[in-house]
Amino acid sequence: MKAKIQTFGRFLSGMVMPNIGAFIAWGLLTALFIEKGWFPNEQLSSIVSPMLTYVLPILIAYQGGKMVGGDRGALMGAIATIGVICGTEYTMFMGAMIMGPLAGLVIKKFDKAVDGHIPAGFEMIVNNFSVGILGLIMAVIGYYLIGPFMGVILGALSAGVNVLVTHGILPLVTVFVEPAKILFLNNAINHGIFSPLGAEQIAETGKSVFYMIESNPGAGTGVLLAYMFFSKDKKTKDSAPGALIIHLFGGIHEIYFPYVLMNPLLLLAAIGGSLAAMTYYTVFDLGLSGPASPGSIIAFLLMAPKGSTLAVLLGVVIAAVVSFVIAIPIIRLTGNKHEGSLEDASAKMKDMKAASKGEAVSASADAIEQQTVAIPAEKIKHIVFACDAGMGSSAMGASVLKKKIQKAGLDIEVTHASVSSIPPEAQIVVTHQDLKERAMKSAPQARLVTITNFMTAPEYDELVESLKTNKE
């Protein structure tokens, strides 16, 4: 069940994550030029509604169609979703998440059915008209069926959200969000659930508290600060400042997850910090003008509406302080009894997940695990660092590895990608051990190197040394 939920969540976030730049552009447009913005401009503010109503849902549908049916699926998704958009008065992010992949699946099935049956010379006309005709049919279905149906669903969700906000119980959502984040569901939660709900709120009020739930870096900051000052393990204490900088300013929250898993009681600190911040945000009716992605303090402040920058910042501080205060006694009192190395924590996370899925628990987590793919060292030209979304931790890991590769004098390209979309030219894939199985399926042609910690992975140096030695 957990694996299915994770897969579904990653699929949803996979449609939104590549389009985050467009969401940020729309968020900045809202923050700057609406009537209550920093620089009110009636002409430029007229772009806000069309971008929200048409551009963003179509981009989501395009990406969803592409994930299922390639480039033709992407085009089908865009065509079909215009029917969903026009078939209801609601912003159709969720409708796009349904129609895009569905349209992609339709054209994929069609292409498979006609493969080998198209007369020579008629390929182009069949390809073009099939997308046009099937896309039109899907748009009509979207207008009369999917759009109205999703309108009912969103109406019910909006009513539920209003109940949570009205009764002041929205902060309790953090009790479920923080543990889910630690299981690497943060992107799925933020972009698959909160982004669509946030867009609905912004359409009505120009700001949304939903963009503050998962992306607030305060709770993780408090945990890392507690490790900086009170950890009894020198390696952990020395690594915490670097992790803090990447988490707080880079917005890569995955960096602090192993620190919590070293001592699961620290979930109480993360939950307490987020709960306190969300209570504050809810009481004072605060929100962001767009998604803070990545969830860094910089993005958080850039998306703050006019006149609320300091108030938004205070919420981050509250989360950090509360989390820090709760984490101190947990780290000091449990000490060596519960606190282990980062590698041990990552191994623990892997074993917990494996056990829950009925898989075998690994005997050792800190060894380099490889697929049985023999590639001579002198032929290695492309290494890919893969993470769940292909944007945050993979970009950081690729940067670290690239510097080590260059320092060793090796002529090897290092890039980053989503673990579900590893390019076929990849010869070595480096990824977190919890993503090992997905990486093996995505890149069966590549040698696989798994790591347990993004910052202090010894596997980086071992890989570089292995490549360097074998080339000499």
Wavefront OBJ file of the C-alpha trace (Angstrom):
o trace
v 0.000 0.000 0.000
v 2.785 2.427 0.949
v 4.615 1.757 -2.319
v 1.460 2.430 -4.333
v 0.828 5.689 -2.487
v 4.427 6.777 -3.063
v 4.243 5.918 -6.759
v 0.967 7.780 -7.184
v 2.276 10.797 -5.301
v 5.463 10.907 -7.363
v 3.393 10.734 -10.561
v 1.322 13.735 -9.458
v 4.372 15.753 -8.462
v 6.072 14.712 -11.706
v 3.467 16.689 -13.639
v 3.963 19.825 -11.576
v 7.679 19.907 -10.742
v 8.961 20.577 -14.311
v 6.569 23.542 -14.484
v 7.486 25.135 -11.158
v 9.178 28.021 -12.989
v 5.836 28.943 -14.545
v 4.137 28.769 -11.140
v 6.792 31.065 -9.700
v 6.349 33.522 -12.591
v 2.611 33.565 -11.905
v 3.198 33.931 -8.161
v 5.536 36.882 -8.686
v 3.076 38.421 -11.133
v 0.390 38.157 -8.466
v 2.606 39.506 -5.684
v 3.786 42.466 -7.739
v 0.932 43.716 -9.884
v -2.499 42.902 -8.427
v -4.417 45.675 -6.658
v -2.855 44.779 -3.292
v 0.567 43.999 -4.763
v 3.906 45.772 -4.393
v 3.489 47.713 -7.651
v -0.224 47.717 -8.569
v -0.691 47.767 -12.334
v -4.117 47.245 -13.860
v -2.765 46.263 -17.279
v -0.207 43.742 -16.055
v -2.571 42.330 -13.447
v -4.868 41.315 -16.312
v -2.330 38.563 -17.113
v -2.836 36.862 -13.744
v -6.228 35.272 -14.409
v -5.538 33.880 -17.932
v -2.230 32.450 -16.748
v -3.907 30.743 -13.800
v -6.920 29.553 -15.787
v -5.268 28.394 -19.003
v -1.467 28.386 -19.063
v -0.690 26.509 -15.834
v -3.302 23.720 -16.231
v -2.314 23.181 -19.878
v 1.363 22.962 -18.912
v 0.490 20.358 -16.266
v -1.594 18.386 -18.765
v 1.161 18.639 -21.364
v 3.683 17.179 -18.926
v 1.250 14.482 -17.766
v 0.507 13.462 -21.349
v 4.215 13.377 -22.124
v 4.934 11.135 -19.135
v 2.471 8.570 -20.488
v 2.493 8.993 -24.270
v 5.629 10.914 -25.192
v 5.485 14.023 -27.380
v 2.214 12.974 -29.032
v 0.724 12.308 -25.619
v 1.818 15.782 -24.498
v 0.004 17.401 -27.420
v -3.079 15.288 -26.779
v -3.075 16.281 -23.125
v -2.963 19.982 -23.970
v -5.803 19.721 -26.511
v -8.035 17.622 -24.283
v -7.550 19.782 -21.196
v -8.938 22.926 -22.812
v -12.302 21.157 -22.736
v -11.942 20.466 -19.015
v -10.982 24.096 -18.355
v -13.983 25.483 -20.220
v -16.366 22.920 -18.736
v -16.275 24.380 -15.225
v -15.733 27.639 -13.356
v -12.979 26.223 -11.151
v -9.249 26.364 -11.828
v -8.539 22.977 -13.350
v -5.178 21.872 -11.960
v -6.628 18.597 -10.728
v -8.627 18.178 -13.920
v -5.414 18.629 -15.895
v -3.728 15.983 -13.731
v -6.439 13.551 -14.818
v -6.981 14.527 -18.434
v -3.317 14.926 -19.401
v -2.244 11.339 -18.578
v -5.595 9.964 -19.809
v -5.198 11.642 -23.201
v -1.603 10.448 -23.358
v -2.781 6.893 -22.686
v -5.410 7.128 -25.453
v -2.900 8.124 -28.137
v -0.399 5.569 -26.846
v -2.981 2.790 -27.212
v -3.958 4.079 -30.658
v -0.357 4.128 -31.867
v 0.149 0.595 -30.611
v -3.024 -0.607 -32.360
v -2.102 0.852 -35.770
v 1.612 0.059 -35.590
v 2.581 -1.820 -38.745
v -0.829 -1.304 -40.389
v -0.341 2.154 -41.927
v 0.259 2.095 -45.712
v 3.615 3.518 -46.801
v 3.406 7.246 -47.458
v 0.389 7.775 -45.199
v 2.277 7.897 -41.899
v 2.224 11.697 -41.566
v -1.452 12.122 -42.368
v -2.423 9.336 -39.940
v -0.184 10.718 -37.194
v -1.460 14.276 -37.512
v -5.154 13.509 -37.938
v -5.179 10.904 -35.184
v -4.006 13.497 -32.652
v -6.421 16.093 -34.043
v -9.478 13.852 -34.069
v -8.810 12.008 -30.821
v -7.762 15.245 -29.134
v -11.047 16.871 -30.174
v -13.050 13.900 -28.891
v -11.212 14.042 -25.567
v -11.801 17.811 -25.333
v -15.542 17.286 -25.833
v -15.543 14.540 -23.174
v -13.632 16.890 -20.914
v -16.128 19.691 -21.435
v -19.260 17.637 -20.760
v -17.994 15.021 -18.291
v -14.576 15.508 -16.696
v -14.876 19.280 -16.168
v -18.269 19.229 -14.408
v -17.265 16.134 -12.400
v -14.067 17.775 -11.191
v -16.072 20.915 -10.441
v -18.163 18.915 -7.975
v -15.033 17.371 -6.431
v -13.314 20.748 -6.068
v -16.466 22.264 -4.623
v -16.476 19.595 -1.917
v -12.758 20.068 -1.276
v -13.158 23.832 -1.036
v -15.957 23.373 1.478
v -13.743 21.045 3.509
v -10.887 23.537 3.398
v -13.192 26.305 4.602
v -14.234 24.142 7.536
v -10.599 23.544 8.482
v -9.743 27.232 8.232
v -12.919 28.484 9.896
v -12.537 26.185 12.898
v -8.802 26.790 13.186
v -7.849 23.129 12.810
v -5.797 23.429 9.615
v -2.511 23.383 11.607
v -3.261 19.792 12.664
v -2.477 18.765 9.080
v 1.199 19.085 10.026
v 0.847 16.040 12.294
v 0.563 13.967 9.105
v 2.685 16.087 6.771
v 5.956 15.998 8.712
v 6.191 12.176 9.006
v 5.201 11.876 5.344
v 8.012 14.255 4.381
v 10.564 12.082 6.141
v 9.475 9.200 3.882
v 10.384 11.333 0.843
v 6.773 12.224 0.040
v 7.470 15.946 0.352
v 7.297 16.718 -3.380
v 4.159 14.638 -3.806
v 2.429 16.404 -0.912
v 3.483 19.917 -1.852
v 3.006 19.823 -5.603
v 0.430 17.099 -5.959
v -1.968 18.290 -3.243
v -1.196 21.700 -1.765
v -0.352 23.521 -5.019
v -3.796 22.923 -6.601
v -5.579 23.845 -3.358
v -3.396 26.913 -2.991
v -4.200 28.063 -6.509
v -7.905 27.969 -5.690
v -7.343 30.174 -2.630
v -5.198 32.649 -4.551
v -7.874 32.991 -7.217
v -10.211 34.198 -4.477
v -7.982 36.098 -2.036
v -4.600 36.634 -3.728
v -2.758 34.495 -1.153
v -2.814 30.972 0.239
v -1.765 29.360 3.499
v -1.407 26.006 1.700
v 1.870 27.136 0.183
v 3.248 27.456 3.731
v 2.523 23.998 5.113
v 5.202 21.796 3.559
v 7.655 24.387 2.278
v 8.379 26.220 5.566
v 12.091 25.552 6.276
v 11.781 26.491 9.956
v 11.154 23.043 11.470
v 14.151 21.443 9.751
v 16.284 24.456 10.670
v 15.544 23.957 14.367
v 16.501 20.279 14.237
v 19.788 20.994 12.441
v 20.644 23.813 14.863
v 20.101 21.460 17.782
v 22.517 18.966 16.239
v 25.039 21.753 15.621
v 25.169 22.746 19.272
v 24.267 19.624 21.228
v 25.145 16.511 19.230
v 27.620 14.182 20.969
v 28.668 12.598 17.689
v 31.459 14.711 16.161
v 30.830 13.659 12.566
v 27.151 14.495 12.831
v 27.865 17.786 14.601
v 30.409 18.834 11.961
v 28.105 17.999 9.059
v 25.062 19.831 10.454
v 26.189 23.408 9.530
v 26.634 22.519 5.868
v 23.300 20.734 5.838
v 21.687 23.769 7.471
v 22.922 26.143 4.764
v 21.682 23.866 1.984
v 18.344 23.330 3.728
v 17.626 26.924 4.730
v 18.981 28.806 1.720
v 18.979 26.116 -0.956
v 15.551 24.809 -0.005
v 16.520 21.133 -0.276
v 14.614 19.699 2.671
v 15.714 16.125 1.978
v 19.076 17.034 3.502
v 17.685 17.009 7.065
v 15.603 13.836 6.808
v 18.444 11.468 7.873
v 19.107 13.676 10.905
v 15.544 13.068 12.073
v 15.731 9.366 11.318
v 18.850 9.078 13.474
v 16.540 9.806 16.367
v 12.857 9.304 15.438
v 11.774 11.195 18.562
v 12.869 14.322 16.690
v 9.700 13.978 14.633
v 8.073 15.595 17.666
v 10.345 18.601 17.171
v 9.546 18.860 13.457
v 5.813 18.479 14.083
v 5.878 20.960 16.977
v 7.694 23.599 14.936
v 5.410 23.260 11.925
v 2.299 23.170 14.117
v 3.319 26.375 15.905
v 4.056 28.183 12.647
v 0.820 27.067 10.995
v -1.177 28.130 14.049
v 0.433 31.550 13.825
v -0.179 31.831 10.078
v -3.808 30.755 10.457
v -4.598 33.096 13.346
v -3.188 36.113 11.523
v -4.621 35.109 8.122
v -1.269 34.993 6.340
v -0.365 33.300 3.083
v 1.951 33.311 0.088
v 1.244 34.630 -3.402
v 2.675 31.543 -5.075
v 4.506 28.295 -4.366
v 7.797 28.662 -2.476
v 9.751 26.113 -4.454
v 12.307 25.102 -3.506
v 11.327 25.650 0.125
v 14.115 28.043 1.000
v 13.899 31.161 3.143
v 14.641 33.189 -0.004
v 11.722 31.744 -1.978
v 9.489 32.044 1.074
v 10.124 35.786 1.380
v 9.930 36.442 -2.362
v 6.416 35.004 -2.403
v 5.232 37.030 0.599
v 2.454 39.499 -0.325
v 3.061 43.210 0.078
v 3.149 44.292 3.696
v 3.532 40.788 5.141
v 7.207 40.009 4.563
v 8.209 40.353 8.213
v 5.081 38.527 9.351
v 5.870 35.617 7.019
v 9.494 35.590 8.198
v 8.328 35.478 11.811
v 6.499 32.227 11.070
v 9.752 30.646 9.885
v 11.478 31.872 13.044
v 8.673 30.491 15.227
v 8.938 27.078 13.581
v 12.730 27.066 14.002
v 12.641 28.158 17.657
v 9.944 25.699 18.713
v 11.613 22.867 16.832
v 14.996 23.795 18.319
v 13.656 23.932 21.892
v 11.929 20.546 21.576
v 14.947 18.961 19.878
v 17.508 20.034 22.518
v 16.382 17.732 25.359
v 15.749 14.866 22.937
v 19.311 15.046 21.591
v 20.908 15.656 24.995
v 18.944 13.095 26.996
v 18.927 10.265 24.464
v 22.506 10.968 23.379
v 24.439 7.884 22.396
v 21.529 5.633 23.244
v 19.626 6.521 20.101
v 21.940 8.743 18.107
v 23.947 6.971 15.421
v 25.755 7.956 12.274
v 24.050 9.425 9.252
v 24.795 6.242 7.351
v 23.117 4.184 10.089
v 20.062 6.432 9.927
v 19.783 6.077 6.173
v 20.193 2.315 6.454
v 17.478 2.296 9.094
v 15.171 4.188 6.778
v 15.842 1.703 3.997
v 15.202 -1.288 6.231
v 11.970 0.177 7.573
v 10.660 0.726 4.065
v 11.808 -2.676 2.877
v 10.133 -4.405 5.808
v 6.875 -2.565 5.197
v 6.913 -3.753 1.568
v 7.739 -7.330 2.461
v 11.218 -7.098 0.961
v 14.439 -8.422 2.399
v 16.248 -6.135 4.816
v 19.769 -5.258 3.765
v 22.673 -6.514 5.831
v 24.828 -3.481 5.130
v 23.821 -0.011 4.048
v 27.141 1.729 3.615
v 28.583 -0.332 0.771
v 28.428 0.689 -2.861
v 25.672 -1.354 -4.465
v 25.963 -1.953 -8.182
v 23.938 -3.445 -10.971
v 25.757 -6.192 -12.797
v 26.763 -4.004 -15.709
v 30.372 -4.221 -16.796
v 31.566 -0.989 -18.414
v 35.311 -0.418 -18.940
v 36.496 2.643 -17.008
v 38.050 4.218 -20.100
v 34.635 4.228 -21.806
v 32.811 6.026 -18.983
v 31.766 9.430 -20.330
v 28.415 10.171 -18.670
v 27.383 9.921 -15.009
v 23.850 10.821 -13.939
v 22.875 11.731 -10.376
v 19.203 10.842 -9.931
v 16.684 11.827 -7.266
v 12.912 11.644 -6.985
v 12.071 14.880 -8.795
v 15.379 15.435 -10.608
v 15.759 18.999 -9.350
v 16.766 19.362 -5.703
v 19.038 16.820 -4.091
v 20.197 15.415 -7.446
v 21.353 18.859 -8.592
v 23.291 19.283 -5.346
v 24.766 15.791 -5.524
v 25.737 16.219 -9.171
v 27.501 19.477 -8.317
v 29.511 17.828 -5.523
v 30.437 14.838 -7.683
v 31.287 17.006 -10.690
v 33.834 18.978 -8.676
v 35.483 15.760 -7.505
v 35.541 14.401 -11.063
v 37.155 17.604 -12.371
v 39.680 17.692 -9.529
v 40.721 14.150 -10.427
v 41.349 15.274 -14.003
v 38.695 12.978 -15.498
v 36.855 13.920 -18.692
v 33.421 12.705 -17.614
v 30.123 14.590 -17.890
v 28.006 14.665 -14.728
v 24.321 15.618 -14.991
v 21.202 15.168 -12.858
v 17.761 13.775 -13.652
v 14.595 12.329 -12.194
v 15.021 8.691 -11.198
v 12.054 7.863 -13.427
v 13.568 9.616 -16.460
v 17.248 8.681 -16.504
v 18.624 9.328 -20.010
v 19.574 6.202 -21.982
v 23.142 7.450 -22.487
v 23.813 7.258 -18.728
v 26.634 4.809 -17.991
v 26.792 5.263 -14.220
v 23.803 6.277 -12.101
v 24.308 7.625 -8.579
v 21.192 7.748 -6.411
v 19.927 7.397 -2.853
v 19.608 3.772 -1.791
v 15.845 4.142 -1.256
v 15.487 4.851 -4.968
v 17.628 1.899 -6.034
v 14.853 -0.279 -7.450
v 13.360 2.548 -9.499
v 16.799 3.461 -10.842
v 17.457 -0.139 -11.864
v 14.215 -0.234 -13.848
v 14.794 3.188 -15.387
v 18.425 2.563 -16.407
v 19.093 -1.182 -16.731
v 22.033 -0.395 -19.021
v 23.936 1.567 -16.371
v 26.122 0.725 -13.416
v 24.323 1.753 -10.233
v 26.032 3.410 -7.259
v 23.860 4.014 -4.196
v 24.561 6.501 -1.412
v 23.113 7.066 2.042
v 23.837 10.754 2.610
v 23.985 13.584 0.104
v 26.590 15.649 1.953
v 29.130 13.229 3.400
v 28.819 10.205 1.130
v 32.121 8.285 1.062
v 30.876 6.665 -2.129
v 31.705 9.851 -4.064
v 35.407 9.513 -3.337
v 35.337 5.737 -3.780
v 33.738 6.094 -7.216
v 36.171 8.784 -8.352
v 39.163 6.838 -7.071
v 37.924 3.703 -8.807
v 37.542 5.514 -12.138
v 40.892 7.232 -11.773
v 42.747 4.046 -10.840
v 41.244 1.965 -13.632
v 42.062 4.592 -16.241
v 45.717 4.813 -15.283
l 1 2 3 4 5 6 7 8 9 10 11 12 13 14 15 16 17 18 19 20 21 22 23 24 25 26 27 28 29 30 31 32 33 34 35 36 37 38 39 40 41 42 43 44 45 46 47 48 49 50 51 52 53 54 55 56 57 58 59 60 61 62 63 64 65 66 67 68 69 70 71 72 73 74 75 76 77 78 79 80 81 82 83 84 85 86 87 88 89 90 91 92 93 94 95 96 97 98 99 100 101 102 103 104 105 106 107 108 109 110 111 112 113 114 115 116 117 118 119 120 121 122 123 124 125 126 127 128 129 130 131 132 133 134 135 136 137 138 139 140 141 142 143 144 145 146 147 148 149 150 151 152 153 154 155 156 157 158 159 160 161 162 163 164 165 166 167 168 169 170 171 172 173 174 175 176 177 178 179 180 181 182 183 184 185 186 187 188 189 190 191 192 193 194 195 196 197 198 199 200 201 202 203 204 205 206 207 208 209 210 211 212 213 214 215 216 217 218 219 220 221 222 223 224 225 226 227 228 229 230 231 232 233 234 235 236 237 238 239 240 241 242 243 244 245 246 247 248 249 250 251 252 253 254 255 256 257 258 259 260 261 262 263 264 265 266 267 268 269 270 271 272 273 274 275 276 277 278 279 280 281 282 283 284 285 286 287 288 289 290 291 292 293 294 295 296 297 298 299 300 301 302 303 304 305 306 307 308 309 310 311 312 313 314 315 316 317 318 319 320 321 322 323 324 325 326 327 328 329 330 331 332 333 334 335 336 337 338 339 340 341 342 343 344 345 346 347 348 349 350 351 352 353 354 355 356 357 358 359 360 361 362 363 364 365 366 367 368 369 370 371 372 373 374 375 376 377 378 379 380 381 382 383 384 385 386 387 388 389 390 391 392 393 394 395 396 397 398 399 400 401 402 403 404 405 406 407 408 409 410 411 412 413 414 415 416 417 418 419 420 421 422 423 424 425 426 427 428 429 430 431 432 433 434 435 436 437 438 439 440 441 442 443 444 445 446 447 448 449 450 451 452 453 454 455 456 457 458 459 460 461 462 463 464 465 466 467 468 469 470 471 472
